[in-house]
Amino acid sequence: MDLLNVKDIDIYGTNCVADVSTDDGDCVRFVSAKEKYFDVKVDNGTLTVTQKSRNLLLRLISGRIEFKLILPRGFNGRLRYRNNNGGLYIKNAELADIELSTKNGKFDISSVTANAFSLKMKNGSIAFKSLTVRDACAVKCKNGDVKVESVTAAALNISCNNAGLFAADIKCKKIDCVTSNGVISASALDADELRLETSNGKINAMVIGARDDYRLVAETYNGSITVDGVPSKSVSDASSHASKKLTAKTSNGDIDVRFM
């Protein structure tokens, strides 16, 4: 289905999986083998894709319903996605604001540029690779691991419960990663202000810059602290005049911070 004059996109689903990509076409295209299960319309420049209601038995029989949105390469509108059970895959896209939420599902995002980015999820997994956000990137989840790689943003905020956080090659003014009942493993972090906190889990971090560039605060109640291979009971540079700040805290677990 070819869709003309689309400026923004809203997706409302119950148990669908959306695959968003780009090509050299001149309009947005909606593709699904089960097109009859969706209402698709364009009104005042906004494309709305709504999954039709189905009874419980039909949902159990048919499972999750997939569809594709293929955007012209120059498309740069807003993407809003609301779903109960399903997933979203975005690849090679440049968008305005991205707002995503689901109760149960999976998000897999790669080679995407946006002005602002927000994501909320209760149960599932989240993976970013090569994500550039001009403003803030905010992620909230309750149960599921979060993996982010090659992310550039003004600020990165990840807040989770019962989840592990894995980050690599992150460049932001401010990085704020907080979880409970999960490990934090991060490498190649480049930020002026960096906070890594978990309640039950270890923290391993490799930070770009020299040790003297940072005011470091590292605390754990049940575990060891190691900074550049040197063990310590606790570290607090709160009175330091260093230009950058790094805070690493856990209640149960080891902390290992290295500067590179």
C-alpha positions in Angstrom: 0.0 0.0 0.0 1.5 3.3 -1.1 0.9 6.3 1.2 1.4 9.9 0.0 2.1 13.2 1.9 3.1 11.5 5.1 4.8 13.8 7.6 4.4 11.9 10.9 3.7 8.3 11.9 1.6 7.0 14.8 1.3 3.2 15.4 -1.2 1.7 17.9 -1.0 -2.1 18.3 -2.1 -4.9 20.7 0.2 -7.7 19.6 2.0 -6.6 16.5 5.6 -6.5 15.3 6.6 -3.5 13.2 9.7 -3.3 11.0 10.6 0.2 9.9 13.3 0.8 7.2 14.1 3.1 4.3 14.6 2.8 0.6 14.9 5.0 -2.5 11.1 5.2 -3.1 9.2 8.4 -3.2 6.4 7.6 -0.6 5.8 5.6 2.5 4.8 2.0 1.9 2.8 -0.3 4.3 3.4 -4.0 3.7 1.7 -6.9 5.5 0.5 -10.4 4.6 -2.3 -9.7 7.1 -3.3 -6.2 6.0 -6.9 -6.8 6.9 -6.0 -6.7 10.6 -5.0 -3.0 10.4 -6.7 0.3 9.8 -4.3 2.5 7.8 -5.1 6.1 7.0 -3.4 9.4 6.4 -5.0 12.5 7.8 -3.5 16.0 7.7 0.0 14.5 7.1 -0.2 12.0 9.9 -0.1 8.3 9.0 -2.0 6.3 11.6 -1.6 2.5 11.7 -4.1 0.9 14.2 -4.3 -2.8 14.8 -8.0 -3.9 14.8 -9.5 -5.5 17.9 -9.7 -9.3 17.8 -11.2 -11.8 20.3 -8.9 -13.7 22.6 -9.2 -17.0 20.7 -8.2 -15.4 17.4 -5.2 -13.7 19.1 -4.0 -17.0 20.5 -4.4 -18.8 17.1 -2.8 -16.1 14.9 -0.1 -14.9 17.3 1.7 -11.7 16.7 1.0 -10.0 13.4 3.9 -8.4 11.5 4.0 -5.5 9.1 6.6 -3.3 7.5 6.8 0.4 7.0 9.2 1.4 4.3 10.1 5.1 4.4 11.6 7.2 1.6 15.2 7.9 2.5 14.5 11.6 3.0 11.7 11.1 5.5 12.3 12.9 8.8 9.0 13.1 10.6 7.9 11.9 14.1 7.5 8.3 15.0 5.1 7.3 17.8 4.6 3.6 18.7 2.3 2.2 21.3 1.8 -1.5 21.8 0.9 -4.1 24.4 2.7 -7.2 23.2 5.1 -7.0 20.3 8.3 -5.6 19.0 9.8 -2.8 16.9 12.7 -2.9 14.6 14.1 0.3 13.1 17.1 0.4 10.7 18.8 3.2 8.6 16.3 6.0 9.4 16.5 9.7 10.2 13.5 10.9 12.2 12.4 13.8 14.3 11.1 12.8 17.7 10.8 9.0 18.5 8.4 8.0 21.2 8.1 4.2 21.9 6.3 2.2 24.5 5.2 -1.5 25.0 4.3 -3.8 27.9 6.0 -6.9 26.6 8.3 -7.1 23.6 11.6 -6.3 22.0 13.2 -3.2 20.6 16.0 -3.4 18.1 17.3 -0.1 16.7 20.3 0.4 14.5 21.7 3.3 12.4 19.1 5.8 13.5 19.2 9.5 13.9 16.6 11.5 15.8 16.1 14.9 17.5 14.8 13.3 20.7 14.3 9.7 21.8 12.1 8.1 24.6 11.3 4.5 25.3 9.3 2.8 28.0 8.9 -1.0 28.4 7.8 -3.4 31.2 9.1 -6.8 30.0 11.5 -7.5 27.2 14.9 -6.6 25.7 16.3 -3.4 24.3 19.2 -3.1 21.9 20.6 0.1 20.2 23.5 0.3 17.8 24.6 3.4 16.1 22.0 5.7 17.5 22.5 9.5 17.3 20.2 11.8 19.3 20.6 15.6 19.0 18.8 16.2 22.4 18.1 13.6 25.2 17.8 9.8 25.0 15.7 8.4 27.8 15.0 4.7 28.4 12.8 3.1 31.2 12.2 -0.6 31.6 11.2 -3.0 34.4 12.3 -6.5 33.4 14.8 -7.1 30.7 18.4 -6.4 29.6 19.4 -3.1 27.9 22.3 -3.1 25.4 23.5 0.1 23.9 26.4 0.5 21.5 27.8 3.5 19.6 25.3 6.1 21.0 25.9 9.8 20.7 23.4 12.2 22.5 23.2 15.3 24.5 22.2 13.1 27.5 21.6 9.4 28.0 19.3 8.4 30.8 18.6 4.7 31.5 16.4 3.7 34.4 15.6 0.0 35.0 14.4 -2.5 37.5 15.6 -6.1 37.4 17.8 -5.6 34.4 21.4 -5.7 33.3 22.9 -2.7 31.5 25.5 -3.2 28.8 27.0 -0.1 27.1 29.9 0.5 24.8 31.2 3.5 22.8 28.9 6.2 24.4 29.5 9.9 23.9 27.3 12.3 25.8 27.5 15.4 28.0 25.7 13.4 30.7 25.3 9.7 31.2 22.9 8.5 33.9 22.5 4.7 34.2 20.6 3.2 37.1 19.3 -0.3 37.7 18.3 -2.6 40.5 19.1 -6.3 40.6 21.4 -6.3 37.6 25.0 -5.8 36.6 26.4 -2.7 34.8 29.1 -3.4 32.2 30.3 -0.3 30.3 33.3 0.5 28.1 34.5 3.5 26.1 32.3 6.0 28.0 32.9 9.7 27.1 31.0 12.1 29.3 31.4 15.2 31.5 29.1 13.8 34.1 28.6 10.0 34.6 26.5 8.1 37.1 26.4 4.3 37.3 24.3 2.8 40.1 22.8 -0.6 40.9 21.4 -2.1 44.1 22.4 -5.8 43.6 25.1 -6.3 41.0 28.7 -5.5 40.1 29.9 -2.5 38.1 32.6 -2.7 35.5 33.4 0.6 33.7 36.1 1.7 31.3 36.0 5.5 30.9 37.7 7.7 28.3 40.1 10.1 29.8 42.8 10.3 32.6 42.1 9.6 36.2 42.8 13.2 37.1 40.1 14.5 34.8 37.4 13.1 37.0 36.0 13.7 40.5 35.4 10.0 41.3 33.0 8.7 44.0 32.9 4.9 44.3 30.9 3.1 47.0 29.8 -0.5 47.8 28.6 -2.1 51.0 29.4 -5.7 50.2 32.1 -5.9 47.7 35.5 -4.6 46.6 36.5 -1.4 44.8 39.3 -1.3 42.2 40.4 1.8 40.3 43.0 1.3 37.5 43.9 -2.0 39.1 44.5 -0.6 42.6 42.1 -1.9 45.3 40.5 0.5 47.7 37.8 0.5 50.4 36.1 3.6 49.1 36.9 6.5 46.8 35.6 10.1 47.2 37.0 13.0 45.3 34.1 15.3 46.1 36.4 18.2 46.9 38.5 17.8 43.8 38.5 20.6 41.2 38.5 18.1 38.2 36.2 19.2 35.4 34.4 15.9 35.0 32.5 13.7 37.5 32.0 10.0 37.8 29.9 8.3 40.4 29.7 4.5 40.8 27.6 2.9 43.6 26.2 -0.5 44.4 24.9 -2.1 47.6 26.0 -5.7 46.8 28.8 -6.2 44.3 32.3 -5.2 43.2 33.2 -2.0 41.4 36.0 -2.0 38.9 36.7 1.4 37.1 39.5 1.9 34.6 40.5 5.0 32.7 41.7 4.8 29.1 
